[in-house]
Amino acid sequence: MGPGVNVDGVPRRTIWPTDGGRSVEIIDQTRLPHEFSIRTLASVEEVAVAIATMQVRGAPLIGAAAAYGLCLQAQADASDSALDAAAETLRATRPTAVNLAWALGEVRAALRGLPESEREAAAWRCAAKICDDDVAGCRAIGEHGVKLIEEVWRQQAQRRPVEVLTHCNAGWLATVDWGTALAPVYLAHERGIDVHVWVGETRPRNQGASLTAWELLQQGVPHTLIADNVGGHLMQHGRVDLCITGSDRTTATGDVCNKIGTYLKAVAARDNDVPFYVALPYSSIDWSLSDGLTQIPIEERDGNEVRRVTGRSDDGRMLEVEILPQASPVANFAFDVTPARLVSGLITERGICEASRQGLATLYPERS
Ligand code: MRU
């Protein structure tokens, strides 16, 4: 695989500036797995819509997209008031992943004190660095996390695939390249370890079914799609060696907020002595928070995401169909919090640590 994740055999990032720096291009994730469609974004408003409608999604990728949004704003009008308004528009798109606010803060800091004429170029440089750092960070997460898979592989009495369970999409598509939870899987596969991934469909938007399954297929990694509520059963029957998920926001005390349903997997993992790891870059850590349950804003999305499912009909058309009685009310909480006590360890670009303030301090002493 070499430089990163491939699409049809070609290494690709999930976001990139177009020639001349007039716009950015993204893969429209709302069309996958049925269509690989590239969309051009040429204004901060278009970036905001792409994030809100989840054409781009996944915590690190949202951050990268927001950074490019500020570049497009700086191109149109680089005054402080215009940049502040653009940052607010972007910040309001999705509340839970802290990478969004983090990336906006990075770009604003890079422009501070610069004359307006120099701001656009500085913004593009900063956004490119955010992307390059994300790629390097995810690759490093892979290097640290693969040791956990290698360990299971080494300790087996009889050769069988190492069984990893993941949730949602914390892969290449959620980042600029490599992914967080899936980076260790990709490296294990590259190193010849027989690894198999259980992929939870991840209702209501089915990012596991539509995105994780698709990208594992692109990489040739063996996987099986399961309904969301199957994970506990598999763990009870010894069919999961370890769980690895991503994180949209991790507190300084190691509580982890991730896609709704992550908590239930962690509870089942604890009940069955299955290690439960969470993979994340430093840009997902909110150092200002100490209690995930009460302090992390949980996104509530449109109820239609619960009410309907999207798919492809036999004649190739994309369709949305309703699956419940029209009069039934719905609730659509998009994330939940897994308390640090249920997390076996945090896999970061600097190594693996205990999910606790002390654990994070060993890897990030500058923040303790
Ligand atoms: O709502 P989404 O699709 O943006 O949620 C994505 C997740 O919850 C991922 O697990 C997450 O961003 C992990 S970071 C790679």
Residues whose N, C-alpha, C, O or C-beta is under 5 A from the ligand:
A	BS01	MRU	R57 G58 A59 P60 H167 C168 N169 A170 G171 A174 T180 Q207 G246 S247 D248 N258 K259
